[in-house]
Amino acid sequence: MSNLPPLNTDTIWAILNETIDDATVNQLVWHCLGYRYNSSTGEWDNSEVAPEWRDEYPQPPDFIDSRPATVKLTRSIPKENKQILKEKLGFKGYKIGEFGPRQTRRATAANWLYSYMNPVSSNLESV
């Protein structure tokens, strides 16, 4: 996971525009949540993951395929940042009929990552 793109607005747009693959989107969120892959043991280290994530997901979840994981991710976005993509980046959303659950979950990941980049307070325990 050392080949992750930098966490910046270009990366957020690349997630929204689907120029970054789903695996990389997942890896970015996992990294920010604290999951680390140990290539020498072939196992995930979740010691840096907040208990509310680690207890429910000892292994990093697939946010693109798992609705429950995405719902939890959505709920962990501070209320003040729920519309941050629209307010700060001008993201207008997807057109009706041109998106499905996959795009919605990618947008949720992008929203969470952008919120992570721009916390509304110094309290990140909710992440």
CNS distance restraints for C-alpha pairs under 8 A (distance, minus, plus):
assign (resid   1 and name CA) (resid  27 and name CA) 6.88 0.50 0.50
assign (resid   1 and name CA) (resid  37 and name CA) 7.52 0.50 0.50
assign (resid   4 and name CA) (resid  24 and name CA) 6.92 0.50 0.50
assign (resid   4 and name CA) (resid  27 and name CA) 7.56 0.50 0.50
assign (resid   4 and name CA) (resid  28 and name CA) 6.83 0.50 0.50
assign (resid   5 and name CA) (resid  11 and name CA) 6.81 0.50 0.50
assign (resid   6 and name CA) (resid  11 and name CA) 6.81 0.50 0.50
assign (resid   7 and name CA) (resid  11 and name CA) 6.06 0.50 0.50
assign (resid   7 and name CA) (resid  12 and name CA) 7.50 0.50 0.50
assign (resid   7 and name CA) (resid  28 and name CA) 7.96 0.50 0.50
assign (resid   7 and name CA) (resid 113 and name CA) 7.82 0.50 0.50
assign (resid   7 and name CA) (resid 117 and name CA) 7.44 0.50 0.50
assign (resid   8 and name CA) (resid  12 and name CA) 6.44 0.50 0.50
assign (resid   8 and name CA) (resid 114 and name CA) 7.87 0.50 0.50
assign (resid   8 and name CA) (resid 117 and name CA) 7.68 0.50 0.50
assign (resid   9 and name CA) (resid  13 and name CA) 6.15 0.50 0.50
assign (resid   9 and name CA) (resid 114 and name CA) 7.60 0.50 0.50
assign (resid  10 and name CA) (resid  14 and name CA) 6.13 0.50 0.50
assign (resid  11 and name CA) (resid  15 and name CA) 6.25 0.50 0.50
assign (resid  11 and name CA) (resid  20 and name CA) 7.95 0.50 0.50
assign (resid  12 and name CA) (resid  16 and name CA) 6.39 0.50 0.50
assign (resid  12 and name CA) (resid 110 and name CA) 5.51 0.50 0.50
assign (resid  12 and name CA) (resid 113 and name CA) 7.53 0.50 0.50
assign (resid  12 and name CA) (resid 114 and name CA) 6.89 0.50 0.50
assign (resid  13 and name CA) (resid  17 and name CA) 5.91 0.50 0.50
assign (resid  14 and name CA) (resid  18 and name CA) 5.80 0.50 0.50
assign (resid  14 and name CA) (resid  19 and name CA) 5.00 0.50 0.50
assign (resid  14 and name CA) (resid  20 and name CA) 5.63 0.50 0.50
assign (resid  15 and name CA) (resid  19 and name CA) 6.30 0.50 0.50
assign (resid  15 and name CA) (resid  20 and name CA) 5.45 0.50 0.50
assign (resid  15 and name CA) (resid  21 and name CA) 7.75 0.50 0.50
assign (resid  15 and name CA) (resid  25 and name CA) 6.86 0.50 0.50
assign (resid  15 and name CA) (resid 106 and name CA) 6.57 0.50 0.50
assign (resid  15 and name CA) (resid 107 and name CA) 7.41 0.50 0.50
assign (resid  15 and name CA) (resid 110 and name CA) 6.36 0.50 0.50
assign (resid  16 and name CA) (resid 103 and name CA) 7.66 0.50 0.50
assign (resid  16 and name CA) (resid 106 and name CA) 6.64 0.50 0.50
assign (resid  16 and name CA) (resid 107 and name CA) 5.91 0.50 0.50
assign (resid  16 and name CA) (resid 110 and name CA) 6.85 0.50 0.50
assign (resid  20 and name CA) (resid  24 and name CA) 6.54 0.50 0.50
assign (resid  20 and name CA) (resid  25 and name CA) 6.95 0.50 0.50
assign (resid  21 and name CA) (resid  25 and name CA) 6.52 0.50 0.50
assign (resid  22 and name CA) (resid  26 and name CA) 6.25 0.50 0.50
assign (resid  22 and name CA) (resid  64 and name CA) 6.79 0.50 0.50
assign (resid  22 and name CA) (resid 106 and name CA) 7.77 0.50 0.50
assign (resid  23 and name CA) (resid  27 and name CA) 6.17 0.50 0.50
assign (resid  24 and name CA) (resid  28 and name CA) 6.12 0.50 0.50
assign (resid  25 and name CA) (resid  29 and name CA) 6.51 0.50 0.50
assign (resid  25 and name CA) (resid 106 and name CA) 7.43 0.50 0.50
assign (resid  25 and name CA) (resid 109 and name CA) 7.23 0.50 0.50
assign (resid  26 and name CA) (resid  30 and name CA) 6.06 0.50 0.50
assign (resid  26 and name CA) (resid  62 and name CA) 6.34 0.50 0.50
assign (resid  26 and name CA) (resid  63 and name CA) 6.19 0.50 0.50
assign (resid  26 and name CA) (resid  64 and name CA) 7.34 0.50 0.50
assign (resid  26 and name CA) (resid 109 and name CA) 8.00 0.50 0.50
assign (resid  27 and name CA) (resid  31 and name CA) 5.98 0.50 0.50
assign (resid  28 and name CA) (resid  32 and name CA) 6.30 0.50 0.50
assign (resid  28 and name CA) (resid 113 and name CA) 7.97 0.50 0.50
assign (resid  29 and name CA) (resid  33 and name CA) 6.11 0.50 0.50
assign (resid  29 and name CA) (resid 109 and name CA) 7.00 0.50 0.50
assign (resid  29 and name CA) (resid 113 and name CA) 6.75 0.50 0.50
assign (resid  30 and name CA) (resid  34 and name CA) 6.25 0.50 0.50
assign (resid  30 and name CA) (resid  35 and name CA) 5.26 0.50 0.50
assign (resid  30 and name CA) (resid  36 and name CA) 7.73 0.50 0.50
assign (resid  30 and name CA) (resid  60 and name CA) 6.24 0.50 0.50
assign (resid  31 and name CA) (resid  35 and name CA) 5.37 0.50 0.50
assign (resid  31 and name CA) (resid  36 and name CA) 6.55 0.50 0.50
assign (resid  32 and name CA) (resid 113 and name CA) 7.89 0.50 0.50
assign (resid  32 and name CA) (resid 116 and name CA) 7.83 0.50 0.50
assign (resid  33 and name CA) (resid  48 and name CA) 7.89 0.50 0.50
assign (resid  33 and name CA) (resid  49 and name CA) 5.76 0.50 0.50
assign (resid  33 and name CA) (resid  50 and name CA) 7.37 0.50 0.50
assign (resid  33 and name CA) (resid 127 and name CA) 6.93 0.50 0.50
assign (resid  34 and name CA) (resid  46 and name CA) 6.63 0.50 0.50
assign (resid  34 and name CA) (resid  47 and name CA) 7.71 0.50 0.50
assign (resid  34 and name CA) (resid  48 and name CA) 4.92 0.50 0.50
assign (resid  34 and name CA) (resid  49 and name CA) 4.56 0.50 0.50
assign (resid  34 and name CA) (resid  50 and name CA) 7.64 0.50 0.50
assign (resid  35 and name CA) (resid  44 and name CA) 6.73 0.50 0.50
assign (resid  35 and name CA) (resid  45 and name CA) 6.00 0.50 0.50
assign (resid  35 and name CA) (resid  46 and name CA) 5.00 0.50 0.50
assign (resid  35 and name CA) (resid  47 and name CA) 7.70 0.50 0.50
assign (resid  35 and name CA) (resid  48 and name CA) 6.72 0.50 0.50
assign (resid  35 and name CA) (resid  49 and name CA) 6.06 0.50 0.50
assign (resid  35 and name CA) (resid  60 and name CA) 6.70 0.50 0.50
assign (resid  36 and name CA) (resid  44 and name CA) 5.74 0.50 0.50
assign (resid  36 and name CA) (resid  45 and name CA) 5.14 0.50 0.50
assign (resid  36 and name CA) (resid  46 and name CA) 6.56 0.50 0.50
assign (resid  37 and name CA) (resid  42 and name CA) 7.14 0.50 0.50
assign (resid  37 and name CA) (resid  43 and name CA) 6.02 0.50 0.50
assign (resid  37 and name CA) (resid  44 and name CA) 4.51 0.50 0.50
assign (resid  37 and name CA) (resid  45 and name CA) 6.03 0.50 0.50
assign (resid  38 and name CA) (resid  42 and name CA) 5.63 0.50 0.50
assign (resid  38 and name CA) (resid  43 and name CA) 5.52 0.50 0.50
assign (resid  38 and name CA) (resid  44 and name CA) 5.98 0.50 0.50
assign (resid  38 and name CA) (resid  45 and name CA) 6.78 0.50 0.50
assign (resid  39 and name CA) (resid  43 and name CA) 7.04 0.50 0.50
assign (resid  44 and name CA) (resid  59 and name CA) 6.58 0.50 0.50
assign (resid  44 and name CA) (resid  60 and name CA) 7.99 0.50 0.50
assign (resid  46 and name CA) (resid  54 and name CA) 6.50 0.50 0.50
assign (resid  46 and name CA) (resid  58 and name CA) 6.61 0.50 0.50
assign (resid  46 and name CA) (resid  59 and name CA) 7.45 0.50 0.50
assign (resid  49 and name CA) (resid  53 and name CA) 6.49 0.50 0.50
assign (resid  49 and name CA) (resid  54 and name CA) 5.67 0.50 0.50
assign (resid  50 and name CA) (resid  54 and name CA) 6.02 0.50 0.50
assign (resid  50 and name CA) (resid 125 and name CA) 7.37 0.50 0.50
assign (resid  50 and name CA) (resid 127 and name CA) 7.30 0.50 0.50
assign (resid  51 and name CA) (resid  55 and name CA) 5.57 0.50 0.50
assign (resid  52 and name CA) (resid  56 and name CA) 6.62 0.50 0.50
assign (resid  53 and name CA) (resid  57 and name CA) 5.58 0.50 0.50
assign (resid  53 and name CA) (resid  58 and name CA) 7.47 0.50 0.50
assign (resid  54 and name CA) (resid  58 and name CA) 4.73 0.50 0.50
assign (resid  54 and name CA) (resid  59 and name CA) 7.64 0.50 0.50
assign (resid  57 and name CA) (resid  61 and name CA) 6.43 0.50 0.50
assign (resid  61 and name CA) (resid  66 and name CA) 7.21 0.50 0.50
assign (resid  61 and name CA) (resid  69 and name CA) 6.48 0.50 0.50
assign (resid  62 and name CA) (resid  66 and name CA) 5.76 0.50 0.50
assign (resid  62 and name CA) (resid  69 and name CA) 7.39 0.50 0.50
assign (resid  63 and name CA) (resid  67 and name CA) 7.18 0.50 0.50
assign (resid  63 and name CA) (resid  69 and name CA) 5.75 0.50 0.50
assign (resid  63 and name CA) (resid  70 and name CA) 5.36 0.50 0.50
assign (resid  63 and name CA) (resid 105 and name CA) 6.85 0.50 0.50
assign (resid  63 and name CA) (resid 109 and name CA) 7.53 0.50 0.50
assign (resid  64 and name CA) (resid  70 and name CA) 7.50 0.50 0.50
assign (resid  64 and name CA) (resid 102 and name CA) 5.91 0.50 0.50
assign (resid  64 and name CA) (resid 105 and name CA) 5.56 0.50 0.50
assign (resid  64 and name CA) (resid 106 and name CA) 6.51 0.50 0.50
assign (resid  65 and name CA) (resid 102 and name CA) 7.39 0.50 0.50
assign (resid  66 and name CA) (resid  70 and name CA) 6.33 0.50 0.50
assign (resid  67 and name CA) (resid  71 and name CA) 6.08 0.50 0.50
assign (resid  67 and name CA) (resid 105 and name CA) 7.98 0.50 0.50
assign (resid  68 and name CA) (resid  72 and name CA) 6.27 0.50 0.50
assign (resid  69 and name CA) (resid  73 and name CA) 6.19 0.50 0.50
assign (resid  70 and name CA) (resid  74 and name CA) 6.09 0.50 0.50
assign (resid  70 and name CA) (resid 105 and name CA) 6.48 0.50 0.50
assign (resid  70 and name CA) (resid 108 and name CA) 7.16 0.50 0.50
assign (resid  70 and name CA) (resid 109 and name CA) 7.77 0.50 0.50
assign (resid  71 and name CA) (resid  75 and name CA) 6.19 0.50 0.50
assign (resid  72 and name CA) (resid  76 and name CA) 6.26 0.50 0.50
assign (resid  73 and name CA) (resid  77 and name CA) 6.81 0.50 0.50
assign (resid  73 and name CA) (resid 108 and name CA) 7.56 0.50 0.50
assign (resid  73 and name CA) (resid 109 and name CA) 7.57 0.50 0.50
assign (resid  73 and name CA) (resid 112 and name CA) 7.00 0.50 0.50
assign (resid  74 and name CA) (resid 108 and name CA) 6.42 0.50 0.50
assign (resid  74 and name CA) (resid 112 and name CA) 7.08 0.50 0.50
assign (resid  76 and name CA) (resid 112 and name CA) 7.99 0.50 0.50
assign (resid  76 and name CA) (resid 126 and name CA) 5.80 0.50 0.50
assign (resid  76 and name CA) (resid 127 and name CA) 5.70 0.50 0.50
assign (resid  77 and name CA) (resid  81 and name CA) 6.39 0.50 0.50
assign (resid  77 and name CA) (resid  82 and name CA) 6.31 0.50 0.50
assign (resid  77 and name CA) (resid 112 and name CA) 5.96 0.50 0.50
assign (resid  77 and name CA) (resid 115 and name CA) 6.82 0.50 0.50
assign (resid  77 and name CA) (resid 126 and name CA) 7.81 0.50 0.50
assign (resid  77 and name CA) (resid 127 and name CA) 7.38 0.50 0.50
assign (resid  78 and name CA) (resid  82 and name CA) 6.58 0.50 0.50
assign (resid  78 and name CA) (resid 115 and name CA) 7.82 0.50 0.50
assign (resid  78 and name CA) (resid 120 and name CA) 7.61 0.50 0.50
assign (resid  78 and name CA) (resid 126 and name CA) 7.88 0.50 0.50
assign (resid  80 and name CA) (resid  84 and name CA) 7.79 0.50 0.50
assign (resid  80 and name CA) (resid 120 and name CA) 7.04 0.50 0.50
assign (resid  81 and name CA) (resid 115 and name CA) 5.94 0.50 0.50
assign (resid  81 and name CA) (resid 120 and name CA) 7.33 0.50 0.50
assign (resid  82 and name CA) (resid 111 and name CA) 7.34 0.50 0.50
assign (resid  83 and name CA) (resid  87 and name CA) 6.07 0.50 0.50
assign (resid  83 and name CA) (resid 111 and name CA) 7.89 0.50 0.50
assign (resid  84 and name CA) (resid  88 and name CA) 5.53 0.50 0.50
assign (resid  84 and name CA) (resid  89 and name CA) 7.37 0.50 0.50
assign (resid  84 and name CA) (resid 111 and name CA) 6.84 0.50 0.50
assign (resid  84 and name CA) (resid 114 and name CA) 7.48 0.50 0.50
assign (resid  84 and name CA) (resid 115 and name CA) 6.96 0.50 0.50
assign (resid  85 and name CA) (resid  89 and name CA) 5.08 0.50 0.50
assign (resid  85 and name CA) (resid  90 and name CA) 6.36 0.50 0.50
assign (resid  85 and name CA) (resid  91 and name CA) 5.48 0.50 0.50
assign (resid  85 and name CA) (resid 111 and name CA) 6.05 0.50 0.50
assign (resid  85 and name CA) (resid 114 and name CA) 7.39 0.50 0.50
assign (resid  86 and name CA) (resid  90 and name CA) 4.53 0.50 0.50
assign (resid  86 and name CA) (resid  91 and name CA) 4.54 0.50 0.50
assign (resid  86 and name CA) (resid  92 and name CA) 6.16 0.50 0.50
assign (resid  86 and name CA) (resid  93 and name CA) 7.89 0.50 0.50
assign (resid  87 and name CA) (resid  91 and name CA) 7.73 0.50 0.50
assign (resid  94 and name CA) (resid  98 and name CA) 6.67 0.50 0.50
assign (resid  94 and name CA) (resid  99 and name CA) 6.26 0.50 0.50
assign (resid  95 and name CA) (resid  99 and name CA) 6.89 0.50 0.50
assign (resid  99 and name CA) (resid 103 and name CA) 5.76 0.50 0.50
assign (resid  99 and name CA) (resid 104 and name CA) 7.22 0.50 0.50
assign (resid 100 and name CA) (resid 104 and name CA) 6.34 0.50 0.50
assign (resid 101 and name CA) (resid 105 and name CA) 6.04 0.50 0.50
assign (resid 102 and name CA) (resid 106 and name CA) 6.19 0.50 0.50
assign (resid 103 and name CA) (resid 107 and name CA) 6.10 0.50 0.50
assign (resid 104 and name CA) (resid 108 and name CA) 6.22 0.50 0.50
assign (resid 105 and name CA) (resid 109 and name CA) 6.21 0.50 0.50
assign (resid 106 and name CA) (resid 110 and name CA) 6.12 0.50 0.50
assign (resid 107 and name CA) (resid 111 and name CA) 5.99 0.50 0.50
assign (resid 108 and name CA) (resid 112 and name CA) 6.08 0.50 0.50
assign (resid 109 and name CA) (resid 113 and name CA) 6.02 0.50 0.50
assign (resid 110 and name CA) (resid 114 and name CA) 6.00 0.50 0.50
assign (resid 111 and name CA) (resid 115 and name CA) 6.02 0.50 0.50
assign (resid 112 and name CA) (resid 116 and name CA) 6.02 0.50 0.50
assign (resid 113 and name CA) (resid 117 and name CA) 6.18 0.50 0.50
assign (resid 114 and name CA) (resid 118 and name CA) 6.16 0.50 0.50
assign (resid 115 and name CA) (resid 119 and name CA) 5.68 0.50 0.50
assign (resid 115 and name CA) (resid 120 and name CA) 7.91 0.50 0.50
assign (resid 116 and name CA) (resid 127 and name CA) 7.98 0.50 0.50
assign (resid 119 and name CA) (resid 124 and name CA) 7.52 0.50 0.50
